[in-house]
Amino acid sequence: MNKDDLKISDMLDLSKKLWYENREKWSPMSPEYGKDFILYMIEEIGEVVAIIKKKNINDIMDNEEVRERFVEELSDVMMYYMDVLNRFGIDSEEFTKSYLKKFENNMNRDYSKEYDDYI
């Protein structure tokens, strides 16, 4: 594991490790609980939004304390995201394949035309 640049597989493994250490207190790592972790993730996104609303962009970019808190909340979002992937049995290969497929699709989209046609 590269501590300067985590891979998806690393993050999934860390999620499992944290769950294993707390397995007696936390809900099972199974699909039935996936929706709960999506809600937790949304809650963390709300905390990111709160920082954006309460602080200005310059604080997020230049104030070390604000930035640290901002990145911490984004990390919480990713941690819950990894919990969701693990609970639904989505491994790094499946996620990567889907992500890259979506990326390629987006690279070939004409967003201006799509939005003009939509409105």
N, C-alpha and C positions, 0 to 999 in steps of 0.2 A: 504494500500500500504506500503510495506516495502522499505524504502528509501536506504537500503543497498543491496537489491537484488530484482530488478523489475521483475515482471512476464510479460509474453507476453500480457496478458489482461490489465495490468497496462500501458504498453507502448502504446497499441492501444487506451486506454482511454485518455492518455496524448496527443496523436496525435490529437484526436478528439477535445479535449479541446483547444489546440493551434489553430486548424483550426477555431473553433467556435469564438474565440476571434478576428480572422482576416478574417472572412468569407466575409466581404464586399470588401476586397482587394485581396483575394486569389481565385484561381480557385475552382470550386465546388468539393465537396467530392464525385465524381462520376467516373465510369470506363473510361469515355472518356478522362480523364486527367491522368490516371494511367501511361501511357507511358512517359509522361513528368516527372513524379516523379521517374521513373526508370532511366531516363537520368540524373536527378539531383543527384540521388544516385551514379551513375557511376562517375559523376563529383567529388563527395566527395571521392570516392575510389581513384580517381586520385590524390587528395590532400594527402591521406594517402601514396600513392606510392611516391609522391614527397618528403615527409619527409623521407621515407626509403632510397630513392636515395641520398638525400642531407646530411643526418646524418648517422652515423654508428650505428650499433646495440647497442653498449655500451652506446651511447647517449640516445637512446630510452629507454634502461633499467635503466640507472643510472643518467641521467641529468633530474632533476625534471621539468624544463621548457620545454624541448623537449618532455618528456613523456606526460606532461599535454596536449600539443598541439596535439600529436599523438592520445591520447585517445579522445580528443575533436573531431577530424576529424572522428574517428571511431564511435563516438556518432552521428555525423551528418549523417553518412551512415545508422545507425540504425533508426534514426528519419525519413529519407526518405523511408526506408524500411517499417516502420509502416504506413506511408502515402500511400504507394502502397497497402499494405494489406487492409487498410481501404477503399481505392477507389474501390477495386475489391470485397469488402464485405467479405473478408476472416477473420473470427473471430479466437480467440485463440484456440478454440476446433478443428476447421478444420485444422489450421496450425499445431497444436500439433500432431494430428492424422497422417498427412502427414509426418511430420518430423520424428516421431518415426518409421513409416513404412520404410522410407528411411534409417534411422539409422540401423534398423534390417537387411535390405537388405545389407547394407555396411558391417555390422559385419560378414556376411556370405559369402562375396566375397573373391575370391582369386585374389588379385590385380596383383601379380607376373605373374600368368598364363594369366590373361586378357591382360596384356601389352605385354607378350611374344607372344601371339597369334595375337595381333594387328600389331606388327612390322614384 
